[in-house]
Amino acid sequence: MYDGLDATRPRIRPHPDRDGLQALDPIQDAQFTLLTPDPVGVSPCDTDRFYFPVDAAVTVDTDAVAIPYVVDTWVRDSSGNTVTEIDSEGSLSLPPARYHVELSTTQMKLYLSVEGAVVAEVDEESLSFAFDCETVHVGARSYHEQPAATVTTTGDPADVMRAVSTLGSALKTTTCERSFPTLRGHPPLVERDDELSVPDSISTPDTEITIEVPPRLEHVYPVAPLAYYFGATVRPGPEPRLVTDDWAYPLDGEADCPFAPGSGFEASVARVLKQSFLLDCVTRTEGYYEVDLAERSLVAEQVDLDFAALYERSTAEQVRAYMGVPAEALTGAMPTWKLTADVRPKPDYVGTLPFLADELAVVRCPEAPGAGRTSDEVADRVQSIFRGGADATRGTATLTRSTRNETSSSSPTVADRVFRPAGADSIEQTYVGEGIPVGASKMTVDAFRRRLSYEPSNDPQIRVAVVNNDERMADENAVSNIYGTRDWIEFDISFDEALATDEMRTLLQSDIDFLHYIGHVDKEGIRCPDGYLDTKEVSDVGVNAFVLNACDSYDQGYALVDNGAMAGIATVTDVVNEAATSVGRTVARLLNQGFSLAATVEIIKQYEQIGYHYIVVGDSSTSIVTNESGTPNRAEIEEVGDDQYELELYGYPRLDMTLGTIFRPHIDDHSRHHLNAGKMCSVEVSRAELFEFLSKQNVPVVRGDELLWSYDLTADQ
């Protein structure tokens, strides 16, 4: 137990199993280990002694600290100026002074405050510090952000504009450093009510940027992330445009921007958001983090901008300069966007806007799914979605995870709801509205809000429950040996078979981080030896996230989210057992390495035979553990010569490591940083260098069309 821990804030305590400290963030389910030569005690420390803000701080009697893997590290002086960045193997010595050591871990921000000389040693597996002082002050700051206030609005577009104009109040800076996710802050919540009400505590920044759009929800919703990021005011206008004191930029539909495809208003808004964000990331390298950013080099090759001068200019002046750059010049540097959200332009969905803005989503407002189609056309469309190589409609001679003879894809009630949204050029895609969006996650206002109301446990362990209710599916039981195979993170893994309805109900109401269910699901509910448990009738669901790896489990999964879960992975048709087993193992491995549910489903859609049969319901950004390298990543390898390989790394941003985070692969002689979304880098390495890199972390590896795992590839090396 946490010994009286406030379960809403980070804590730093003596490590329960090793000599050292354990930093814990219960909201994020995050743990980080600092090793010391001997057992240590801790005492409270004034948080004001750290240059950057921290949520918790302790003083430790030690003269050395080690980290069991390498993280990006900056050493600053007492004024916050960068003394050095530690980003490669070797050692360095600093003379006596007051130093702030910033550890950019994936779990939380950690800071060491010391007075004296510092010696740092870095190798491929660890980072250690020795100090000529007897005490070290350690501070921790959570990546979790809570909205500071709630705005209410009617469904009138003018009121919604006023509500959207408050989103930028959460920005912690209006400089280009707001491209760092930790400096943006969570926008205030927006709720629909009978009148517009903006709390007095909300103070919006004066960035001198206004967004004018016609007073219709289909124009207001798409500009919400842009208004947030620019700290802009949204007001009615005859034509959509971006306005400063002496400049206007039309948002009326330039065609075929390489990174904002299509034409029309929504494509124009996407271009402005993406282009300004990228150039902010480049310009900020003139500030607190003077890193070697790959995207800066790519941009500098194509455009003539004085980034040092731009850094000193106002937000409005920067945006004006940015939008003078041809889009084609930025294509090679533009990161793949994290999220595209299709939101039906109805007042009921206004509450999703702060959450979508927080993730800088590209927001589109589509027509109602299935508009203008007959019932026969809908049924044919559903069949076409699942027809092909997936072979999901095999006869009864093949074991499926359904107890029915017919397949759900032929059911008229399902056919009326299933549709495929228009494609998007982002890593993830979500949908807010009526219907079942195959190819995208299904979000609701309540699912977003549950992200904030999640009540953490007092138990620091990650609790995972695996349940198999059909002995014929025993091959998937191996997932219980996959979850928890992570050093430095505490897990509690349980495995049960043939749970009765009462036992399953008790499990679903228990405090569990993740449930992996194997078996049957039908419209009556989850199949148990003594009957069915309908999750619509299970109140107070305690399971945080889940996968229901069974046939047609969407409705039961949706009910779990309605009744308390954060999110889950479910299916929208029957699944063949052998293929579902393969999916289940891949899901376990991806989640165990810190991928979000959305990223997990995106990967299985690409590399599993029946991947398109799976969908995320609820908050698709949910994950169960962190990732050692910061951003979960996938490798692609190709042999390009004698003993030479091309290694490409693709990043999958998480909610706590979202757009604007930087990533540096720990490869010899590679000190360059990259933005963490989509294809991050391509490096030619020797066979020895490749296998050294792959042996550091169990990442998914694509070779040809096959999805493999690095530890399997390197096991015999």
VOGU-3710 file (C-alpha; in Angstrom, 3 decimals, decimal comma):
1> mydgldatrp> 0,000/0,000/0,000  1,001/3,635/-0,362  1,043/4,375/3,378  -1,427/7,257/3,262  -0,617/8,511/-0,223  -2,845/11,187/-1,700  -3,912/9,136/-4,723  -4,329/12,226/-6,899  -0,697/13,410/-6,750  2,764/11,947/-7,406
11> rirphpdrdg> 4,806/10,591/-4,534  8,478/9,749/-4,069  9,247/6,982/-1,586  12,014/4,498/-0,747  11,865/1,677/-3,271  10,090/-1,369/-1,781  12,422/-3,937/-3,408  15,701/-2,218/-4,292  18,174/0,285/-2,870  16,876/3,584/-4,133
21> lqaldpiqda> 13,714/5,585/-4,757  10,447/4,903/-6,518  8,524/7,815/-8,022  4,820/7,074/-8,432  2,068/8,874/-10,326  -1,204/7,083/-9,463  -3,304/9,053/-11,962  -1,063/7,930/-14,833  -0,345/4,474/-13,325  3,327/5,421/-13,778
31> qftlltpdpv> 6,399/4,209/-11,877  10,039/5,249/-12,162  13,093/3,914/-10,318  16,157/5,828/-9,113  18,881/3,538/-7,732  21,269/4,481/-4,920  24,354/2,705/-3,511  22,619/2,009/-0,190  19,078/1,996/1,224  17,780/5,532/1,732
41> gvspcdtdrf> 15,111/7,369/3,634  13,311/10,480/2,432  12,137/13,687/4,050  9,861/16,412/2,646  11,482/19,117/0,568  10,333/22,608/-0,440  9,114/22,452/-4,046  10,279/26,040/-4,606  13,919/25,018/-4,718  13,429/23,595/-8,243
51> yfpvdaavtv> 13,660/25,879/-11,284  10,646/24,240/-12,999  7,407/23,475/-11,120  7,071/20,089/-9,382  4,144/18,352/-7,668  6,179/16,457/-5,061  9,699/16,793/-3,674  11,922/14,987/-1,158  15,423/15,259/0,232  17,562/12,106/0,093
61> dtdavaipyv> 20,799/11,434/1,973  22,962/10,091/-0,853  25,867/11,185/-3,018  24,994/9,061/-6,067  21,949/8,264/-8,187  21,610/5,835/-11,107  18,881/5,248/-13,662  18,488/1,708/-15,060  18,124/2,919/-18,639  19,119/5,993/-20,613
71> vdtwvrdssg> 16,813/9,021/-20,764  17,292/12,443/-22,323  18,859/14,673/-19,683  19,554/18,394/-19,406  21,722/20,043/-16,768  20,837/23,685/-16,040  22,337/26,350/-13,829  20,457/28,180/-11,081  18,920/30,552/-13,667  17,585/27,765/-15,857
81> ntvteidseg> 20,207/28,164/-18,580  21,343/24,942/-20,226  24,829/23,910/-19,123  24,885/20,672/-21,085  22,670/18,013/-22,617  23,549/14,407/-21,865  22,668/12,448/-24,973  25,499/10,064/-25,785  27,734/7,494/-24,135  30,710/8,725/-22,152
91> slslpparyh> 31,339/10,825/-19,086  31,353/14,486/-18,118  32,417/16,492/-15,100  30,999/19,815/-13,951  32,655/22,120/-11,402  30,997/22,947/-8,080  27,829/25,040/-8,490  24,085/24,799/-7,999  22,595/22,557/-10,695  19,145/21,426/-11,779
101> velsttqmkl> 19,251/18,062/-13,555  16,154/17,480/-15,704  15,345/13,847/-16,492  12,925/13,560/-19,394  11,384/10,221/-18,453  8,296/8,739/-20,044  6,532/8,332/-16,716  6,785/11,883/-15,337  9,166/14,831/-15,229  11,918/14,269/-12,656
111> ylsvegavva> 14,394/16,847/-11,386  17,506/16,567/-9,226  18,645/19,697/-7,411  22,213/19,616/-6,072  24,920/21,989/-4,874  28,422/20,833/-5,716  30,411/19,154/-8,444  28,693/16,634/-10,705  30,108/13,618/-12,547  27,852/11,801/-15,033
121> evdeeslsfa> 28,529/8,415/-16,640  26,478/7,093/-19,569  26,596/3,706/-21,244  24,159/1,899/-23,494  22,068/0,619/-20,581  22,223/3,165/-17,761  22,878/6,715/-16,626  24,548/7,495/-13,297  25,476/10,608/-11,325  27,979/11,147/-8,539
131> fdcetvhvga> 27,926/14,321/-6,439  30,372/15,829/-3,973  27,515/16,677/-1,630  25,736/14,548/0,948  22,116/15,255/-0,027  20,153/15,308/-3,270  16,745/16,942/-3,676  14,385/15,035/-5,994  11,238/16,541/-7,531  8,508/15,008/-9,685
141> rsyheqpaat> 5,812/16,559/-11,888  2,910/14,612/-13,340  2,108/14,776/-17,024  -1,548/14,666/-16,057  -3,502/17,902/-16,487  -6,904/18,797/-15,039  -9,156/21,491/-16,544  -9,236/24,613/-14,385  -12,905/25,484/-14,954  -16,136/24,577/-16,755
151> vtttgdpadv> -17,885/26,751/-19,334  -21,569/26,191/-20,105  -23,139/27,049/-23,438  -26,383/26,700/-25,292  -26,488/25,048/-28,690  -26,598/28,430/-30,409  -23,496/28,786/-32,650  -22,756/32,284/-31,303  -22,631/30,944/-27,754  -20,520/27,979/-28,836
161> mravstlgsa> -18,073/30,424/-30,450  -17,746/32,238/-27,140  -17,153/28,947/-25,337  -14,524/27,839/-27,865  -12,796/31,218/-27,436  -11,992/30,255/-23,830  -10,006/27,116/-24,700  -6,727/29,010/-25,040  -6,929/30,109/-21,398  -5,179/26,832/-20,522
171> lktttcersf> -1,982/27,694/-22,405  0,968/28,028/-20,025  2,776/30,173/-22,589  1,866/31,844/-25,871  5,397/31,501/-27,221  6,352/28,779/-29,668  7,209/26,608/-26,615  3,481/25,832/-26,361  4,264/23,211/-29,000  5,609/21,205/-26,043
181> ptlrghpplv> 2,602/19,288/-24,658  3,571/20,028/-21,042  3,241/23,771/-21,709  -0,236/23,676/-23,209  -2,447/22,688/-20,285  -5,881/21,080/-20,517  -8,603/23,418/-21,870  -11,596/24,218/-19,654  -14,502/21,819/-19,934  -17,524/22,802/-22,004
191> erddelsvpd> -21,021/21,630/-21,074  -24,339/22,197/-22,796  -26,853/24,104/-20,676  -29,714/26,581/-20,957  -27,433/29,615/-20,963  -23,885/30,726/-21,704  -21,742/31,065/-18,588  -17,993/31,754/-18,488  -16,433/31,680/-14,987  -14,602/34,822/-13,895
201> sistpdteit> -11,517/32,695/-13,224  -10,995/32,124/-16,947  -8,559/34,598/-18,437  -7,888/34,257/-22,148  -4,530/35,310/-23,606  -4,235/38,301/-25,909  -2,495/36,864/-28,952  -4,165/39,337/-31,338  -5,448/36,420/-33,427  -9,107/36,048/-34,375
211> ievpprlehv> -10,831/33,269/-36,296  -13,922/34,304/-38,241  -16,388/31,652/-39,399  -20,047/31,590/-40,426  -22,312/30,999/-37,392  -22,916/27,300/-37,975  -21,719/24,420/-35,818  -20,129/22,678/-38,812  -17,817/25,720/-39,033  -17,268/26,246/-35,302
221> ypvaplayyf> -16,332/22,678/-34,329  -13,388/22,282/-36,769  -11,660/25,477/-35,566  -11,744/24,548/-31,858  -8,208/23,004/-31,766  -6,853/25,945/-33,777  -8,487/28,468/-31,412  -6,959/26,626/-28,461  -3,461/26,416/-29,916  -3,411/30,060/-31,053
231> gatvrpgpep> -5,202/31,398/-27,954  -7,566/32,920/-30,498  -11,020/34,454/-30,290  -13,716/32,957/-32,525  -16,359/35,319/-33,884  -18,993/35,306/-36,656  -17,980/36,348/-40,152  -19,342/35,955/-43,672  -16,359/33,860/-44,794  -13,958/31,716/-42,775
241> rlvtddwayp> -10,597/33,410/-42,273  -7,726/33,917/-39,845  -7,315/37,582/-38,856  -4,695/39,718/-37,088  -4,553/43,514/-36,859  -3,296/44,071/-40,392  -3,464/40,669/-42,054  -6,032/38,053/-43,021  -5,605/34,497/-44,233  -8,572/32,823/-45,978
251> ldgeadcpfa> -9,826/29,475/-44,715  -12,021/28,946/-47,727  -10,622/25,887/-49,343  -7,251/25,831/-51,046  -6,984/22,456/-52,735  -4,681/19,495/-52,277  -2,172/20,571/-49,647  0,200/17,566/-49,385  -0,317/17,207/-45,617  -3,951/18,377/-45,483
261> pgsgfeasva> -5,517/16,543/-48,421  -8,796/17,530/-49,987  -10,273/20,934/-50,517  -12,604/23,190/-48,612  -12,784/24,813/-45,232  -11,778/21,810/-43,109  -8,666/21,112/-45,205  -7,614/24,761/-44,876  -7,989/24,690/-41,094  -5,949/21,467/-40,947
271> rvlkqsflld> -3,185/23,040/-43,000  -2,924/26,114/-40,758  -2,842/23,970/-37,607  -0,229/21,549/-38,891  1,978/24,121/-40,589  2,055/26,497/-37,623  2,699/23,656/-35,199  5,630/22,247/-37,191  7,283/25,644/-37,569  6,771/26,350/-33,861
281> cvtrtegyye> 8,620/23,089/-33,103  11,463/24,266/-35,320  11,556/27,811/-33,932  11,557/26,653/-30,284  15,020/25,117/-30,789  16,242/28,691/-30,268  14,927/28,582/-26,683  15,213/26,354/-23,588  15,896/23,169/-25,566  18,571/23,851/-28,170
291> vdlaerslva> 18,494/20,314/-29,514  19,588/19,041/-32,907  16,082/18,571/-34,320  15,887/16,657/-37,589  12,820/18,581/-38,732  14,715/21,867/-38,423  17,372/20,657/-40,845  14,718/19,477/-43,300  12,851/22,788/-43,134  16,028/24,871/-43,373
301> eqvdldfaal> 16,896/23,120/-46,629  13,620/24,306/-48,180  12,816/27,722/-46,699  14,621/30,956/-45,887  13,484/31,830/-42,375  15,511/33,454/-39,602  14,451/31,242/-36,710  16,421/33,201/-34,119  14,560/36,378/-35,103  11,228/34,525/-35,303
311> yerstaeqvr> 11,707/33,235/-31,754  11,556/36,788/-30,415  8,404/37,780/-32,318  4,776/37,653/-31,168  2,468/34,723/-31,854  0,535/36,713/-34,457  3,746/37,745/-36,235  5,022/34,171/-36,191  1,786/32,794/-37,663  1,857/35,381/-40,419
321> aymgvpaeal> 5,440/34,412/-41,299  4,645/30,699/-41,109  1,695/30,894/-43,488  3,884/32,604/-46,080  5,790/29,333/-46,498  4,603/27,120/-49,383  3,096/23,901/-48,064  5,190/21,838/-50,488  8,364/23,044/-48,768  7,278/21,433/-45,480
331> tgamptwklt> 6,027/18,068/-46,706  9,226/16,171/-45,944  9,373/17,467/-42,376  5,695/17,267/-41,442  4,998/14,620/-38,782  2,077/12,280/-39,295  -0,768/13,799/-37,289  -1,911/11,865/-34,235  -5,691/12,149/-34,493  -8,493/12,948/-36,907
341> advrpkpdyv> -11,922/13,253/-35,271  -15,208/13,131/-37,146  -17,797/14,891/-34,989  -21,428/15,225/-35,966  -22,260/18,979/-35,739  -24,889/18,671/-33,034  -25,093/20,601/-29,743  -25,004/17,318/-27,791  -21,384/16,814/-28,823  -20,002/20,229/-27,865
351> gtlpfladel> -18,470/18,688/-24,742  -15,937/16,749/-26,841  -14,246/19,907/-28,137  -11,901/20,596/-25,165  -10,590/17,032/-25,308  -10,065/17,106/-29,063  -8,368/20,487/-28,744  -6,106/19,075/-26,031  -4,851/16,498/-28,540  -4,662/19,083/-31,378
361> avvrcpeapg> -6,970/16,837/-33,395  -8,012/17,617/-36,938  -11,796/17,938/-36,549  -14,222/17,235/-39,388  -18,013/17,422/-39,398  -19,386/14,672/-41,665  -22,932/14,011/-42,742  -24,907/11,361/-40,889  -23,638/7,853/-41,675  -25,745/5,999/-44,166
371> agrtsdevad> -27,551/9,127/-45,372  -29,413/8,386/-48,569  -28,750/4,617/-48,582  -31,433/1,938/-48,679  -31,433/-0,987/-46,251  -30,164/-3,339/-48,950  -27,326/-0,942/-49,764  -26,366/-0,766/-46,094  -26,319/-4,559/-45,786  -24,190/-4,864/-48,938
381> rvqsifrgga> -21,835/-2,215/-47,590  -21,340/-4,092/-44,317  -20,650/-7,320/-46,176  -18,048/-5,549/-48,330  -16,288/-4,184/-45,244  -15,574/-7,684/-43,976  -15,290/-9,552/-47,278  -11,887/-10,550/-48,571  -8,705/-11,968/-47,115  -9,963/-11,914/-43,547
391> datrgtatlt> -12,213/-14,946/-44,188  -14,369/-14,012/-41,196  -17,506/-15,774/-42,449  -16,245/-19,346/-42,565  -18,756/-22,121/-42,091  -19,595/-23,806/-38,821  -16,866/-26,390/-39,405  -14,415/-23,671/-38,357  -14,464/-22,631/-34,711  -15,577/-19,054/-34,289
401> rstrnetsss> -16,015/-17,187/-31,021  -19,782/-17,196/-31,359  -22,396/-19,715/-30,281  -24,586/-18,773/-33,245  -24,599/-20,395/-36,666  -25,221/-17,117/-38,486  -22,639/-14,321/-38,542  -23,313/-10,910/-37,097  -22,324/-9,195/-40,336  -25,575/-10,429/-41,897
411> sptvadrvfr> -27,736/-9,071/-39,098  -29,952/-6,185/-40,272  -29,743/-4,463/-36,877  -25,949/-4,381/-37,024  -25,999/-3,470/-40,714  -28,119/-0,432/-39,939  -25,413/0,879/-37,605  -22,102/-0,163/-39,167  -20,379/2,202/-41,607  -16,871/3,132/-42,661
421> pagadsieqt> -15,965/6,812/-42,141  -14,007/8,693/-44,792  -10,307/7,913/-44,559  -7,827/10,150/-42,780  -4,082/10,741/-43,079  -3,517/10,501/-39,316  -2,232/7,719/-37,086  -5,580/7,422/-35,300  -9,152/8,203/-36,238  -12,177/8,594/-33,988
431> yvgegipvga> -15,872/9,247/-34,481  -18,399/11,057/-32,294  -21,991/10,447/-33,335  -24,502/7,756/-34,168  -23,463/4,401/-35,618  -20,567/1,929/-35,420  -17,541/3,380/-37,265  -15,498/0,484/-38,633  -11,931/1,728/-39,087  -12,212/4,350/-36,330
441> skmtvdafrr> -12,727/4,364/-32,574  -16,121/5,242/-31,113  -16,009/8,139/-28,641  -18,671/9,777/-26,510  -18,734/12,866/-24,312  -18,977/10,649/-21,219  -15,964/8,591/-22,323  -13,865/11,738/-22,625  -14,994/12,980/-19,224  -14,121/9,681/-17,594
451> rlsyepsndp> -10,498/10,449/-18,476  -10,666/13,181/-15,819  -12,830/11,419/-13,227  -10,689/8,261/-13,102  -10,033/7,392/-9,451  -6,636/5,764/-8,991  -6,018/2,850/-6,675  -3,843/2,938/-3,587  -2,046/-0,125/-4,967  0,993/0,808/-7,116
461> qirvavvnnd> 0,885/-2,487/-9,015  -0,605/-2,718/-12,495  -3,418/-5,263/-12,108  -4,177/-7,383/-15,178  -6,838/-10,125/-15,206  -6,951/-12,779/-17,945  -10,155/-14,821/-18,200  -10,780/-17,763/-20,543  -14,340/-19,074/-20,619  -13,850/-21,648/-23,391
471> ermadenavs> -11,253/-24,391/-23,030  -11,074/-24,773/-26,825  -9,415/-21,345/-26,968  -6,594/-22,280/-24,597  -3,892/-21,238/-27,073  -4,588/-17,619/-26,141  -3,940/-18,298/-22,465  -0,307/-17,487/-23,228  -1,161/-13,789/-22,938  -1,058/-14,191/-19,148
481> niygtrdwie> 2,697/-14,744/-19,561  3,070/-11,701/-21,846  1,547/-9,060/-19,602  3,967/-7,993/-16,914  7,196/-8,910/-18,709  8,669/-5,471/-18,017  11,584/-4,610/-15,771  11,137/-1,842/-13,210  7,319/-1,952/-13,274  5,283/-3,860/-10,675
491> fdisfdeala> 2,475/-6,067/-12,024  -0,165/-8,302/-10,479  -1,334/-10,821/-13,100  -4,254/-13,170/-12,449  -5,641/-15,956/-14,644  -9,064/-17,578/-14,346  -11,002/-20,140/-16,356  -14,725/-20,814/-16,671  -15,952/-17,978/-14,473  -19,649/-18,209/-13,575
501> tdemrtllqs> -21,908/-15,178/-14,030  -21,611/-14,067/-10,400  -17,828/-14,444/-10,502  -17,616/-12,493/-13,762  -19,809/-9,736/-12,338  -17,566/-9,486/-9,254  -14,472/-9,334/-11,462  -15,930/-6,570/-13,648  -16,723/-4,536/-10,547  -13,218/-5,022/-9,130
511> didflhyigh> -10,388/-2,497/-9,220  -8,516/-3,887/-12,230  -6,367/-1,955/-14,699  -6,941/-4,301/-17,629  -9,146/-7,303/-18,412  -8,293/-9,669/-21,264  -11,383/-11,802/-21,928  -11,234/-14,916/-24,137  -14,434/-16,736/-25,035  -17,906/-16,096/-26,395
521> vdkegircpd> -20,069/-12,994/-26,451  -23,580/-12,898/-27,898  -26,381/-10,382/-27,810  -27,457/-11,955/-24,507  -24,096/-11,074/-22,949  -20,787/-12,658/-21,972  -21,134/-16,434/-22,039  -20,391/-18,177/-18,739  -20,745/-21,860/-17,755  -24,061/-21,113/-16,019
531> gyldtkevsd> -25,537/-18,712/-18,585  -24,928/-15,172/-19,833  -23,885/-11,993/-18,043  -25,314/-8,927/-19,792  -22,896/-6,057/-19,121  -25,742/-3,572/-19,617  -26,909/-4,772/-16,194  -23,512/-4,524/-14,461  -23,386/-1,312/-12,456  -20,236/0,356/-11,138
541> vgvnafvlna> -17,777/-1,319/-13,496  -14,337/-1,135/-11,854  -12,272/-2,459/-14,755  -10,369/0,445/-16,274  -9,760/-1,017/-19,761  -10,363/-4,316/-21,524  -10,319/-6,438/-24,643  -13,337/-8,659/-25,301  -11,752/-11,069/-27,775  -14,982/-12,725/-28,839
551> cdsydqgyal> -17,465/-12,543/-31,680  -19,525/-9,380/-32,121  -18,612/-7,987/-28,703  -19,186/-4,299/-29,547  -22,483/-3,848/-27,684  -21,202/-5,578/-24,555  -18,005/-3,526/-24,673  -19,941/-0,313/-25,189  -22,049/-1,157/-22,139  -18,911/-1,647/-20,029
561> vdngamagia> -17,793/1,874/-20,969  -21,269/3,245/-20,287  -21,151/1,688/-16,833  -17,731/2,857/-15,717  -14,822/1,556/-17,812  -12,485/4,005/-19,540  -12,147/2,130/-22,828  -11,896/-1,253/-24,446  -11,237/-3,197/-27,613  -14,205/-5,106/-29,047
571> tvtdvvneaa> -15,275/-6,726/-32,309  -17,985/-5,791/-34,781  -18,502/-9,197/-36,384  -17,706/-12,884/-35,883  -14,024/-13,812/-35,612  -12,391/-17,131/-36,410  -10,688/-18,576/-33,347  -7,226/-19,114/-34,827  -7,055/-15,573/-36,187  -8,501/-14,125/-32,971
581> tsvgrtvarl> -5,829/-15,940/-30,963  -3,140/-14,274/-33,052  -4,793/-10,883/-32,502  -5,028/-11,507/-28,759  -1,312/-12,216/-28,456  -0,398/-9,149/-30,510  -2,722/-6,951/-28,444  -1,080/-8,194/-25,234  2,413/-7,502/-26,513  1,563/-4,023/-27,771
591> lnqgfslaat> -0,248/-2,971/-24,597  2,579/-4,398/-22,492  4,991/-2,089/-24,332  2,970/1,043/-23,639  0,954/1,436/-26,845  -2,461/3,027/-26,399  -5,595/1,101/-27,296  -5,993/3,233/-30,424  -2,407/2,625/-31,573  -2,789/-1,087/-30,819
601> veiikqyeqi> -5,848/-1,398/-33,045  -4,175/0,645/-35,805  -1,286/-1,815/-35,855  -3,427/-4,956/-35,813  -5,494/-3,504/-38,684  -2,298/-3,414/-40,742  -0,700/-6,701/-39,780  -3,368/-9,104/-38,502  -5,663/-11,049/-40,830  -8,865/-9,876/-39,128
611> gyhyivvgds> -7,592/-6,609/-37,683  -10,373/-4,537/-39,238  -12,934/-6,468/-37,192  -11,709/-4,755/-34,009  -12,698/-1,323/-32,723  -11,928/0,818/-29,676  -14,924/1,974/-27,657  -14,467/4,763/-25,144  -11,309/6,792/-24,616  -9,020/5,385/-27,282
621> stsivtnesg> -5,972/7,166/-25,804  -6,075/4,845/-22,784  -2,943/2,768/-22,118  -2,016/0,463/-19,243  1,743/1,080/-18,851  4,380/3,546/-19,986  7,168/2,943/-22,478  10,864/3,133/-21,580  11,836/5,145/-24,647  9,087/7,731/-24,215
631> tpnraeieev> 6,994/7,235/-27,304  6,023/3,671/-28,221  7,592/2,893/-31,564  7,597/0,344/-34,336  10,674/-0,581/-36,356  10,860/-1,533/-40,019  14,014/-3,228/-41,243  15,286/-4,023/-44,714  18,614/-5,502/-45,783  20,231/-3,026/-48,202
641> gddqyelely> 23,684/-4,498/-48,642  26,314/-6,808/-47,273  25,903/-6,567/-43,490  23,932/-3,307/-43,899  20,311/-2,629/-42,963  17,900/0,260/-43,284  16,206/0,870/-39,924  13,087/3,046/-39,910  11,306/4,011/-36,688  7,647/5,015/-36,467
651> gyprldmtlg> 6,266/6,765/-33,396  2,794/6,369/-31,861  2,121/9,364/-29,560  0,322/8,723/-26,286  -1,851/11,089/-24,301  1,088/11,797/-21,962  3,589/11,940/-24,839  1,501/13,607/-27,496  2,341/15,883/-30,433  5,392/18,026/-29,838
661> tifrphiddh> 7,335/15,490/-27,785  10,852/14,809/-29,027  12,373/11,355/-29,455  15,982/10,252/-29,787  16,758/6,654/-30,737  19,642/5,219/-28,745  21,790/4,249/-31,694  25,551/4,792/-31,744  26,557/8,110/-33,336  22,918/9,218/-33,636
671> srhhlnagkm> 22,438/12,301/-31,462  19,642/13,892/-33,505  16,156/14,331/-32,055  12,893/13,822/-33,946  9,256/14,739/-33,480  7,502/11,648/-32,183  4,628/11,058/-34,633  4,723/8,760/-37,647  7,994/8,098/-39,437  10,664/9,557/-37,189
681> csvevsrael> 13,929/8,520/-38,771  15,642/6,271/-41,275  19,152/5,126/-40,382  21,551/2,774/-42,132  23,188/0,460/-39,604  25,365/-2,621/-39,554  23,939/-5,962/-38,496  25,681/-5,664/-35,124  24,308/-2,144/-34,565  20,819/-3,262/-35,584
691> feflskqnvp> 20,687/-6,173/-33,164  22,205/-4,097/-30,383  19,396/-1,562/-30,825  16,666/-4,214/-31,054  17,898/-5,981/-27,919  17,320/-2,895/-25,732  13,524/-3,018/-25,849  10,925/-5,483/-27,110  9,528/-3,402/-29,979  7,323/-4,595/-32,857
701> vvrgdellws> 9,438/-5,078/-35,969  8,146/-5,215/-39,536  10,248/-7,225/-41,985  8,633/-7,425/-45,384  4,920/-7,818/-44,638  5,472/-9,730/-41,408  5,058/-8,331/-37,889  7,749/-9,726/-35,590  9,192/-8,783/-32,184  12,713/-7,613/-31,496
711> ydltadq> 13,378/-9,985/-28,596  12,411/-12,934/-30,797  14,765/-11,715/-33,522  17,674/-11,192/-31,148  17,145/-14,237/-28,923  19,772/-16,346/-30,712  22,176/-13,535/-31,550
//
